[in-house]
Amino acid sequence: MSEKHEEDQEFDVGSEDEAAGKGTWKHAAFHVATTIATPAAYAPLPFALASLGWPLGVSSLVTATLATWYSSLLIASLWRWNGKKHVTYRLLADSIFGFWGYWSIAFFQQVASIGNNIAIQIAAGSSLKAVYKHYHKHGTLTLQHFIIFFGAFELFLSQLPDIHSLRWVNGLCTLSTIGFACTTIGVTIYNGKKIDRESISYSLQGSSSAKRFAAFNALGAIAFSFGDAMLPEIQNTVREPSVKNMYKGVSAAYSVIVLTYWQLAFTGYWAFGSQVQPYIVASLTVPKWTIIMANIFTVIQISGCYQIYCRPTYAYFEERLASNRTSMLKNGLIRPIFTSIYIVVITLVASAMPFFVDFVSICGAVGFTPLDFIFPVLAFLKAGKMPKNRAVGISMRILNVGIAAWFSIVAVVGCIGAIRFVVEDVKTY
């Protein structure tokens, strides 16, 4: 291991331990629910089902739910797998796979966090614009204006020191997640009943090639919807017994996910069929006040999710800039500088290429699939944490290998489908 890498480890452990062990399992549930169950994750699910059809769409959604819940429990169980506490995803990977594990996770975390924040900033801007247009039908402000306004607000929140300091923000965000889901599900059913059901088609659209790439893109979108690249970082904020508390927090968060994800995905596809929009709120027409409420819930929830996902990038910059133990004055200037740079870059990309579902699919395929489906099962195998019962151990090995193999395929085809859609959208934008 390089000297620089060892310094990074020392800085990671020191900085993260300061905020360790304060949260309850409820706080863990808030953080996990905030990072996974976002409006930007809900919104493309009906469109993903429409790209796959009922049988494949339902089976893909259920499989992804169970696989990520299982993988999350595996990551939680590896907290002190070798007797040492691993406070970040990167350090956990380093302890199991060494140098390449550390830098692989660092890369995938950056792809996931940056891609996620581009996608959800587009979603937040779209929701703010929808509220604005409701009250100012002939207003001149554009989507890009609202993306910039949201970026400025996130720059303010970025000055909070760590994830634990966001616990009350994320508690509000969790309530907003439930509010968004309940509102959108109810309004979707209401709109579905208003539509002539005989006019709704559930057949896949386009040529054979278009159907194939749409299906690939949909798999990436579903992977994005279960993205959580921060589990060890979240676990570091939970008091002992952290593994038990994390099990409870993850399971509580997934209870919310199952009750909301599945209902919105199924009702959205049922209501609008193959004509459902990539962002489900855009398919809703009446009543107007409930649509406005759903958009407000969206902005509130995304504000917290954005912060969770920018933290790996902030941590990376802090490692590079603060590992030399500079003066307090200089350290005090570091965060405003690099958070400003980060927010400006994300805002510029989101404003220049506001292709929501394309970024969702790329982020899901390249970032979240390795982090949330593939790495946890392989890490558990490598760490040798199998149950002593031989039959259970063999079953878990088969299950882990199967998950890793299948979702490796999903990552490849999802990336192919997403890149094709980006190329097509850039041509016509």
The 8 nearest C-alpha neighbors of each residue, nearest first, counted from 0:
[[1, 4, 98, 2, 5, 97, 3, 93],
 [0, 2, 4, 3, 5, 98, 6, 7],
 [1, 3, 5, 4, 6, 0, 7, 8],
 [4, 2, 6, 1, 5, 7, 0, 8],
 [3, 5, 7, 1, 6, 2, 8, 0],
 [4, 6, 8, 2, 7, 3, 9, 1],
 [7, 5, 9, 3, 8, 4, 10, 2],
 [8, 6, 4, 10, 5, 9, 318, 11],
 [7, 9, 5, 11, 6, 10, 12, 4],
 [8, 10, 6, 12, 7, 11, 13, 5],
 [11, 9, 7, 13, 8, 12, 14, 322],
 [12, 10, 8, 14, 9, 13, 15, 7],
 [13, 11, 9, 15, 10, 14, 16, 8],
 [12, 14, 10, 16, 11, 15, 9, 17],
 [15, 13, 11, 16, 12, 17, 10, 18],
 [14, 16, 17, 12, 13, 18, 11, 19],
 [17, 15, 19, 18, 13, 14, 12, 235],
 [16, 18, 15, 19, 14, 13, 12, 20],
 [17, 19, 16, 15, 236, 163, 20, 21],
 [20, 18, 236, 16, 235, 17, 21, 15],
 [238, 19, 21, 237, 236, 22, 235, 239],
 [20, 22, 238, 237, 236, 19, 23, 18],
 [23, 21, 237, 236, 238, 26, 20, 24],
 [24, 22, 26, 25, 237, 238, 27, 244],
 [23, 25, 244, 248, 27, 26, 245, 247],
 [26, 24, 28, 23, 27, 248, 29, 22],
 [25, 27, 29, 23, 28, 24, 22, 30],
 [26, 28, 24, 248, 30, 25, 29, 31],
 [27, 29, 248, 25, 252, 31, 26, 30],
 [30, 28, 26, 32, 27, 170, 31, 169],
 [29, 31, 33, 27, 28, 32, 169, 34],
 [32, 30, 28, 34, 33, 29, 27, 252],
 [31, 33, 252, 36, 29, 35, 34, 30],
 [34, 32, 30, 31, 304, 35, 36, 173],
 [33, 35, 304, 31, 32, 227, 30, 36],
 [36, 34, 32, 225, 33, 226, 227, 37],
 [37, 35, 32, 33, 40, 34, 256, 176],
 [36, 38, 40, 39, 35, 41, 176, 33],
 [39, 37, 41, 40, 297, 42, 36, 176],
 [38, 40, 37, 42, 41, 119, 122, 43],
 [39, 41, 224, 37, 38, 42, 36, 43],
 [42, 40, 38, 39, 44, 43, 260, 37],
 [41, 43, 278, 279, 39, 38, 40, 44],
 [44, 42, 277, 46, 278, 45, 41, 47],
 [43, 45, 47, 264, 46, 41, 42, 48],
 [46, 44, 264, 268, 48, 267, 47, 43],
 [47, 45, 49, 277, 43, 44, 48, 275],
 [48, 46, 217, 44, 50, 49, 45, 43],
 [47, 49, 56, 51, 45, 50, 46, 52],
 [48, 50, 46, 273, 52, 47, 51, 45],
 [51, 49, 47, 48, 214, 213, 52, 217],
 [50, 52, 56, 48, 214, 49, 55, 47],
 [53, 51, 49, 56, 48, 55, 54, 50],
 [52, 54, 56, 57, 55, 48, 51, 49],
 [55, 53, 56, 57, 52, 58, 51, 59],
 [54, 56, 58, 57, 51, 53, 59, 52],
 [55, 57, 48, 51, 53, 59, 52, 58],
 [58, 56, 60, 59, 54, 55, 53, 61],
 [57, 59, 55, 61, 60, 56, 62, 54],
 [60, 58, 62, 56, 57, 61, 55, 63],
 [59, 61, 57, 63, 62, 58, 56, 64],
 [60, 62, 64, 58, 63, 59, 57, 65],
 [63, 61, 59, 65, 64, 60, 66, 58],
 [62, 64, 66, 60, 61, 65, 59, 67],
 [65, 63, 61, 62, 67, 66, 68, 60],
 [64, 66, 68, 62, 63, 67, 69, 61],
 [65, 67, 63, 69, 68, 64, 62, 70],
 [68, 66, 70, 69, 64, 65, 71, 63],
 [67, 69, 71, 65, 70, 66, 64, 72],
 [68, 70, 66, 72, 67, 71, 65, 73],
 [71, 69, 67, 73, 72, 375, 68, 66],
 [72, 70, 74, 68, 73, 69, 67, 75],
 [71, 73, 75, 69, 70, 74, 246, 76],
 [72, 74, 70, 76, 71, 75, 375, 69],
 [75, 73, 71, 77, 76, 72, 375, 70],
 [74, 76, 72, 73, 77, 78, 242, 71],
 [75, 77, 73, 74, 78, 242, 72, 80],
 [78, 76, 80, 74, 75, 79, 73, 379],
 [77, 79, 76, 75, 80, 84, 85, 242],
 [80, 78, 84, 82, 83, 81, 77, 85],
 [79, 81, 77, 82, 78, 83, 76, 382],
 [82, 80, 79, 83, 77, 84, 94, 382],
 [81, 83, 79, 80, 84, 78, 85, 77],
 [84, 82, 79, 81, 85, 80, 78, 94],
 [83, 85, 79, 78, 86, 82, 80, 81],
 [86, 84, 91, 90, 87, 78, 83, 79],
 [85, 87, 235, 231, 232, 84, 12, 15],
 [88, 86, 232, 231, 90, 89, 85, 91],
 [87, 89, 91, 231, 90, 92, 229, 232],
 [90, 88, 101, 92, 87, 91, 104, 105],
 [89, 91, 93, 87, 92, 88, 85, 94],
 [90, 92, 88, 85, 94, 93, 89, 87],
 [93, 91, 100, 89, 101, 95, 90, 94],
 [92, 94, 97, 101, 90, 100, 96, 91],
 [93, 95, 91, 92, 97, 96, 90, 85],
 [96, 94, 92, 93, 97, 382, 91, 378],
 [97, 95, 100, 93, 92, 94, 99, 98],
 [96, 98, 93, 100, 99, 94, 95, 101],
 [97, 99, 101, 100, 93, 0, 102, 96],
 [100, 98, 102, 101, 97, 103, 96, 93],
 [99, 101, 96, 92, 103, 93, 97, 98],
 [100, 102, 93, 89, 98, 92, 99, 104],
 [101, 103, 105, 99, 104, 100, 106, 98],
 [104, 102, 100, 106, 105, 101, 99, 107],
 [103, 105, 107, 106, 102, 101, 89, 108],
 [104, 106, 102, 108, 103, 107, 89, 101],
 [107, 105, 103, 109, 104, 108, 102, 110],
 [106, 108, 366, 110, 104, 109, 105, 111],
 [109, 107, 111, 105, 106, 110, 104, 112],
 [108, 110, 112, 106, 107, 111, 113, 105],
 [109, 111, 107, 366, 113, 108, 114, 112],
 [112, 110, 366, 108, 114, 109, 362, 113],
 [111, 113, 308, 115, 109, 114, 110, 108],
 [112, 114, 116, 115, 110, 111, 109, 117],
 [115, 113, 362, 117, 111, 116, 112, 110],
 [116, 114, 112, 118, 113, 117, 111, 119],
 [115, 117, 119, 113, 118, 114, 305, 120],
 [116, 118, 114, 120, 349, 115, 119, 345],
 [119, 117, 115, 121, 355, 116, 120, 358],
 [118, 120, 122, 116, 121, 117, 39, 123],
 [119, 121, 123, 117, 122, 118, 116, 124],
 [120, 122, 124, 119, 118, 123, 349, 353],
 [123, 121, 119, 125, 120, 124, 126, 39],
 [124, 122, 120, 126, 298, 125, 121, 119],
 [125, 123, 146, 145, 121, 127, 122, 126],
 [126, 124, 122, 128, 123, 127, 121, 129],
 [125, 127, 294, 129, 123, 128, 124, 122],
 [128, 126, 124, 130, 129, 125, 123, 131],
 [127, 129, 131, 125, 126, 130, 132, 142],
 [130, 128, 126, 132, 131, 127, 125, 133],
 [131, 129, 133, 127, 128, 132, 291, 126],
 [132, 130, 128, 133, 129, 134, 135, 127],
 [133, 131, 136, 135, 129, 134, 130, 128],
 [134, 132, 130, 131, 135, 136, 129, 291],
 [133, 135, 132, 131, 136, 130, 138, 129],
 [136, 134, 132, 138, 137, 133, 131, 130],
 [135, 137, 132, 138, 133, 134, 131, 139],
 [138, 136, 135, 139, 132, 134, 140, 133],
 [137, 139, 135, 136, 140, 132, 131, 141],
 [138, 140, 141, 137, 135, 136, 132, 144],
 [139, 141, 138, 144, 142, 145, 128, 143],
 [142, 140, 143, 144, 139, 145, 128, 138],
 [141, 143, 145, 144, 124, 128, 125, 146],
 [142, 144, 146, 350, 141, 145, 147, 124],
 [145, 143, 147, 141, 142, 146, 140, 148],
 [144, 146, 124, 148, 147, 142, 143, 149],
 [145, 147, 124, 143, 149, 144, 148, 120],
 [146, 148, 150, 144, 145, 149, 346, 143],
 [149, 147, 145, 151, 150, 146, 144, 152],
 [148, 150, 152, 146, 151, 147, 145, 153],
 [149, 151, 147, 153, 152, 148, 346, 342],
 [150, 152, 154, 148, 149, 153, 147, 155],
 [153, 151, 149, 155, 154, 150, 148, 156],
 [154, 152, 156, 150, 155, 151, 157, 149],
 [155, 153, 157, 151, 152, 156, 150, 342],
 [154, 156, 152, 153, 157, 158, 151, 159],
 [157, 155, 153, 158, 154, 159, 152, 306],
 [158, 156, 154, 155, 159, 153, 338, 306],
 [157, 159, 156, 155, 160, 335, 334, 154],
 [160, 158, 157, 156, 161, 164, 165, 155],
 [161, 159, 158, 164, 162, 157, 163, 165],
 [162, 160, 164, 163, 159, 165, 18, 310],
 [163, 161, 165, 164, 307, 166, 233, 160],
 [162, 164, 165, 166, 161, 236, 18, 22],
 [163, 165, 162, 161, 166, 159, 160, 167],
 [166, 164, 168, 163, 162, 167, 169, 161],
 [165, 167, 169, 163, 168, 164, 170, 26],
 [168, 166, 170, 169, 165, 171, 164, 172],
 [167, 169, 165, 171, 170, 166, 172, 303],
 [168, 170, 172, 166, 171, 167, 303, 29],
 [169, 171, 167, 173, 172, 168, 29, 166],
 [172, 170, 174, 168, 169, 173, 175, 167],
 [171, 173, 300, 169, 175, 170, 174, 176],
 [174, 172, 176, 170, 175, 171, 33, 29],
 [173, 175, 171, 177, 176, 172, 178, 170],
 [176, 174, 178, 172, 296, 173, 177, 300],
 [177, 175, 173, 179, 174, 178, 172, 300],
 [176, 178, 180, 174, 175, 179, 181, 173],
 [179, 177, 175, 181, 176, 180, 182, 174],
 [180, 178, 176, 293, 182, 296, 177, 181],
 [179, 181, 177, 183, 178, 182, 184, 259],
 [182, 180, 184, 178, 183, 179, 177, 185],
 [183, 181, 179, 185, 180, 184, 178, 186],
 [182, 184, 186, 180, 185, 181, 187, 179],
 [183, 185, 187, 181, 263, 182, 186, 180],
 [184, 186, 182, 188, 187, 183, 181, 189],
 [185, 187, 189, 183, 188, 184, 190, 182],
 [188, 186, 184, 190, 189, 185, 183, 191],
 [187, 189, 191, 185, 186, 190, 184, 192],
 [190, 188, 186, 192, 187, 191, 185, 193],
 [191, 189, 193, 187, 192, 188, 186, 194],
 [190, 192, 270, 188, 194, 193, 189, 187],
 [191, 193, 189, 190, 194, 188, 270, 195],
 [194, 192, 190, 191, 189, 195, 196, 188],
 [195, 193, 191, 192, 196, 190, 270, 198],
 [194, 196, 197, 198, 193, 199, 192, 191],
 [197, 195, 198, 199, 194, 192, 191, 270],
 [196, 198, 195, 199, 200, 194, 272, 201],
 [197, 199, 196, 195, 200, 194, 272, 271],
 [200, 198, 196, 197, 272, 271, 201, 195],
 [199, 201, 272, 202, 273, 198, 197, 274],
 [200, 202, 272, 273, 203, 199, 52, 49],
 [201, 203, 200, 204, 273, 52, 272, 49],
 [204, 202, 50, 201, 52, 210, 273, 205],
 [203, 205, 202, 210, 206, 273, 209, 50],
 [206, 204, 209, 210, 207, 203, 208, 213],
 [205, 207, 209, 208, 210, 204, 211, 203],
 [206, 208, 210, 209, 211, 205, 212, 204],
 [207, 209, 211, 206, 210, 212, 205, 213],
 [210, 208, 206, 212, 211, 205, 207, 213],
 [211, 209, 213, 207, 208, 212, 205, 206],
 [210, 212, 208, 214, 209, 213, 207, 215],
 [213, 211, 416, 215, 209, 214, 210, 216],
 [212, 214, 216, 210, 215, 211, 50, 209],
 [215, 213, 217, 211, 50, 212, 216, 51],
 [216, 214, 413, 416, 212, 412, 218, 217],
 [215, 217, 416, 213, 413, 417, 219, 214],
 [216, 218, 47, 220, 214, 219, 215, 213],
 [219, 217, 221, 215, 220, 216, 413, 222],
 [218, 220, 360, 413, 364, 363, 222, 216],
 [221, 219, 360, 217, 223, 218, 222, 359],
 [222, 220, 224, 218, 223, 219, 217, 44],
 [221, 223, 363, 219, 224, 220, 225, 368],
 [363, 224, 222, 220, 226, 221, 225, 359],
 [223, 225, 40, 221, 222, 226, 220, 35],
 [226, 224, 223, 35, 222, 227, 67, 221],
 [225, 227, 223, 367, 35, 224, 228, 371],
 [228, 226, 229, 35, 34, 225, 371, 230],
 [227, 229, 370, 108, 230, 226, 367, 371],
 [230, 228, 232, 227, 231, 233, 88, 308],
 [229, 231, 233, 232, 234, 228, 227, 88],
 [232, 230, 234, 87, 233, 88, 86, 229],
 [233, 231, 87, 235, 229, 230, 234, 86],
 [234, 232, 230, 231, 235, 236, 229, 27],
 [233, 235, 231, 237, 236, 232, 230, 245],
 [234, 236, 19, 232, 233, 86, 237, 231],
 [235, 237, 19, 20, 234, 22, 233, 21],
 [238, 236, 22, 20, 234, 235, 241, 23],
 [20, 239, 237, 21, 241, 22, 23, 240],
 [240, 238, 241, 20, 237, 244, 242, 243],
 [239, 241, 243, 242, 244, 238, 237, 245],
 [240, 242, 239, 244, 238, 243, 237, 245],
 [243, 241, 245, 244, 240, 75, 76, 246],
 [242, 244, 246, 245, 241, 240, 247, 239],
 [245, 243, 24, 241, 247, 246, 242, 248],
 [244, 246, 248, 242, 247, 243, 241, 249],
 [247, 245, 243, 249, 244, 248, 250, 72],
 [248, 246, 244, 250, 245, 249, 251, 24],
 [247, 249, 28, 24, 245, 27, 251, 250],
 [248, 250, 252, 246, 251, 247, 28, 245],
 [249, 251, 253, 247, 252, 248, 246, 254],
 [252, 250, 254, 248, 253, 249, 28, 247],
 [251, 253, 32, 28, 249, 255, 254, 250],
 [254, 252, 256, 250, 255, 251, 257, 249],
 [253, 255, 251, 257, 256, 252, 250, 258],
 [256, 254, 253, 258, 252, 257, 259, 251],
 [255, 257, 253, 259, 260, 254, 258, 36],
 [258, 256, 254, 259, 260, 255, 261, 253],
 [259, 257, 255, 256, 254, 260, 261, 262],
 [258, 260, 256, 262, 257, 261, 180, 263],
 [261, 259, 256, 263, 257, 262, 264, 41],
 [260, 262, 264, 263, 259, 257, 265, 258],
 [261, 263, 265, 259, 264, 260, 266, 258],
 [262, 264, 266, 184, 260, 265, 261, 267],
 [265, 263, 45, 44, 261, 267, 262, 266],
 [264, 266, 262, 268, 267, 263, 261, 269],
 [265, 267, 269, 263, 268, 264, 262, 270],
 [268, 266, 45, 270, 264, 269, 265, 263],
 [267, 269, 45, 272, 265, 266, 270, 271],
 [270, 268, 266, 267, 272, 271, 265, 191],
 [271, 269, 191, 267, 268, 266, 272, 188],
 [272, 270, 275, 268, 274, 269, 267, 199],
 [273, 271, 268, 201, 200, 274, 269, 199],
 [272, 274, 49, 201, 275, 200, 271, 202],
 [275, 273, 272, 271, 276, 200, 49, 199],
 [276, 274, 271, 273, 46, 272, 282, 268],
 [275, 277, 278, 279, 282, 46, 281, 274],
 [278, 276, 43, 46, 279, 356, 275, 42],
 [279, 277, 42, 276, 43, 280, 281, 282],
 [278, 280, 42, 281, 282, 276, 277, 43],
 [281, 279, 282, 283, 278, 42, 290, 183],
 [280, 282, 279, 283, 278, 276, 284, 277],
 [283, 281, 280, 279, 276, 275, 284, 278],
 [284, 282, 280, 281, 285, 187, 190, 290],
 [283, 285, 286, 282, 287, 190, 290, 281],
 [286, 284, 287, 283, 190, 290, 186, 289],
 [285, 287, 288, 289, 284, 290, 186, 283],
 [286, 288, 285, 290, 289, 291, 284, 133],
 [289, 287, 291, 290, 286, 292, 285, 293],
 [288, 290, 292, 291, 287, 286, 293, 182],
 [289, 291, 293, 287, 292, 288, 294, 286],
 [290, 292, 288, 294, 289, 293, 130, 295],
 [291, 293, 289, 295, 290, 294, 288, 296],
 [294, 292, 290, 179, 296, 291, 295, 182],
 [295, 293, 126, 297, 291, 292, 296, 290],
 [294, 296, 292, 297, 298, 293, 291, 299],
 [297, 295, 175, 293, 299, 179, 294, 298],
 [298, 296, 294, 295, 300, 299, 38, 301],
 [297, 299, 123, 301, 295, 300, 296, 302],
 [300, 298, 296, 302, 297, 301, 172, 295],
 [299, 301, 172, 297, 302, 298, 175, 303],
 [300, 302, 304, 298, 303, 299, 305, 297],
 [301, 303, 299, 305, 300, 304, 298, 306],
 [304, 302, 306, 301, 305, 169, 300, 172],
 [305, 303, 301, 34, 307, 306, 33, 302],
 [304, 306, 308, 303, 302, 307, 116, 301],
 [305, 307, 303, 309, 304, 308, 310, 157],
 [308, 306, 304, 305, 310, 309, 34, 303],
 [309, 307, 112, 305, 310, 306, 304, 311],
 [308, 310, 306, 312, 307, 311, 112, 305],
 [309, 311, 313, 312, 308, 307, 314, 306],
 [312, 310, 314, 313, 309, 315, 308, 108],
 [313, 311, 315, 314, 310, 309, 109, 316],
 [312, 314, 310, 316, 315, 311, 317, 309],
 [313, 315, 317, 311, 312, 316, 310, 318],
 [316, 314, 312, 318, 313, 317, 311, 319],
 [317, 315, 319, 313, 318, 314, 320, 312],
 [316, 318, 314, 320, 321, 319, 315, 313],
 [319, 317, 315, 316, 322, 321, 320, 7],
 [318, 320, 316, 317, 321, 322, 315, 7],
 [321, 319, 317, 318, 322, 316, 323, 333],
 [320, 322, 317, 323, 324, 318, 319, 325],
 [323, 321, 324, 318, 320, 10, 319, 6],
 [322, 324, 321, 325, 320, 319, 6, 318],
 [325, 323, 322, 321, 326, 330, 320, 327],
 [324, 326, 323, 321, 329, 330, 327, 322],
 [327, 325, 329, 328, 330, 324, 331, 321],
 [326, 328, 330, 329, 331, 325, 324, 332],
 [329, 327, 331, 326, 330, 332, 325, 333],
 [328, 330, 332, 326, 331, 327, 325, 333],
 [331, 329, 327, 333, 332, 328, 326, 325],
 [332, 330, 328, 329, 333, 327, 334, 335],
 [331, 333, 329, 330, 334, 335, 336, 328],
 [332, 334, 330, 336, 331, 335, 337, 329],
 [333, 335, 336, 337, 332, 338, 331, 158],
 [336, 334, 338, 333, 332, 337, 339, 158],
 [337, 335, 339, 333, 334, 338, 332, 340],
 [336, 338, 340, 339, 334, 335, 341, 333],
 [339, 337, 341, 335, 340, 336, 334, 342],
 [340, 338, 342, 336, 337, 341, 335, 343],
 [339, 341, 337, 343, 338, 342, 344, 336],
 [342, 340, 338, 344, 339, 343, 337, 345],
 [341, 343, 345, 339, 344, 340, 346, 338],
 [344, 342, 346, 340, 341, 345, 347, 339],
 [343, 345, 347, 341, 346, 342, 340, 348],
 [346, 344, 342, 348, 347, 343, 117, 349],
 [345, 347, 343, 349, 344, 348, 342, 350],
 [346, 348, 350, 344, 345, 349, 351, 343],
 [347, 349, 351, 345, 350, 346, 352, 344],
 [350, 348, 346, 353, 117, 352, 347, 351],
 [351, 349, 143, 347, 348, 352, 353, 346],
 [350, 352, 348, 349, 347, 353, 143, 346],
 [351, 353, 349, 354, 350, 348, 425, 428],
 [354, 352, 349, 350, 355, 121, 351, 348],
 [355, 353, 357, 352, 356, 358, 424, 421],
 [354, 356, 118, 357, 358, 353, 121, 359],
 [355, 357, 359, 358, 354, 360, 277, 43],
 [358, 356, 360, 359, 354, 355, 417, 421],
 [357, 359, 361, 360, 356, 118, 355, 362],
 [358, 360, 356, 362, 357, 220, 361, 118],
 [359, 361, 219, 220, 363, 357, 362, 358],
 [362, 360, 358, 364, 363, 417, 414, 359],
 [361, 363, 366, 114, 359, 111, 360, 365],
 [223, 364, 362, 222, 367, 219, 360, 361],
 [363, 365, 410, 219, 413, 361, 414, 368],
 [366, 364, 362, 363, 361, 410, 367, 368],
 [367, 365, 111, 107, 362, 110, 363, 368],
 [366, 368, 363, 370, 226, 371, 369, 111],
 [367, 369, 372, 364, 371, 370, 366, 363],
 [370, 368, 373, 367, 374, 372, 371, 366],
 [371, 369, 367, 374, 368, 372, 228, 373],
 [372, 370, 368, 367, 369, 67, 373, 226],
 [371, 373, 368, 369, 370, 67, 374, 375],
 [374, 372, 403, 369, 375, 376, 371, 370],
 [373, 375, 377, 370, 376, 369, 378, 372],
 [376, 374, 378, 70, 377, 373, 74, 379],
 [375, 377, 399, 379, 378, 374, 373, 380],
 [376, 378, 380, 374, 379, 375, 381, 373],
 [379, 377, 381, 375, 380, 376, 374, 382],
 [378, 380, 376, 382, 377, 381, 375, 384],
 [381, 379, 377, 378, 383, 382, 376, 384],
 [380, 382, 378, 383, 379, 377, 95, 96],
 [381, 383, 379, 380, 384, 378, 95, 80],
 [384, 382, 380, 381, 385, 379, 378, 386],
 [383, 385, 382, 379, 386, 380, 80, 381],
 [384, 386, 392, 383, 387, 380, 395, 379],
 [387, 385, 392, 388, 391, 384, 389, 395],
 [386, 388, 389, 385, 392, 391, 390, 384],
 [387, 389, 386, 391, 390, 392, 385, 393],
 [390, 388, 392, 391, 387, 393, 386, 394],
 [389, 391, 393, 392, 388, 394, 395, 387],
 [392, 390, 394, 388, 389, 393, 395, 386],
 [391, 393, 389, 395, 386, 390, 394, 385],
 [392, 394, 396, 390, 395, 391, 389, 397],
 [395, 393, 391, 397, 392, 396, 398, 390],
 [394, 396, 398, 392, 397, 393, 399, 391],
 [397, 395, 393, 399, 398, 394, 400, 392],
 [396, 398, 394, 400, 395, 399, 401, 393],
 [397, 399, 395, 401, 396, 400, 394, 402],
 [400, 398, 376, 396, 402, 401, 397, 395],
 [399, 401, 403, 397, 402, 398, 404, 396],
 [400, 402, 398, 404, 399, 403, 397, 405],
 [403, 401, 399, 405, 400, 404, 406, 398],
 [402, 404, 373, 400, 401, 406, 405, 407],
 [405, 403, 401, 407, 402, 406, 400, 408],
 [406, 404, 408, 402, 407, 403, 401, 409],
 [405, 407, 409, 408, 403, 404, 402, 410],
 [406, 408, 410, 404, 409, 405, 403, 411],
 [407, 409, 406, 411, 405, 410, 412, 404],
 [410, 408, 406, 412, 407, 411, 413, 405],
 [411, 409, 364, 407, 413, 408, 412, 368],
 [410, 412, 408, 414, 413, 409, 415, 407],
 [411, 413, 415, 215, 409, 414, 410, 416],
 [414, 412, 219, 215, 216, 364, 416, 410],
 [413, 415, 417, 411, 364, 412, 416, 361],
 [416, 414, 412, 418, 413, 417, 419, 411],
 [415, 417, 216, 212, 215, 413, 419, 414],
 [418, 416, 414, 216, 420, 419, 361, 360],
 [417, 419, 421, 415, 420, 416, 414, 422],
 [418, 420, 422, 416, 417, 421, 423, 415],
 [419, 421, 423, 417, 422, 418, 424, 357],
 [422, 420, 418, 424, 423, 419, 357, 425],
 [421, 423, 419, 425, 420, 424, 418, 426],
 [424, 422, 420, 426, 421, 425, 419, 427],
 [423, 425, 421, 427, 426, 422, 428, 420],
 [426, 424, 428, 422, 427, 423, 421, 352],
 [427, 425, 423, 424, 428, 422, 421, 420],
 [426, 428, 424, 425, 423, 422, 421, 420],
 [427, 425, 424, 426, 352, 423, 354, 353]]
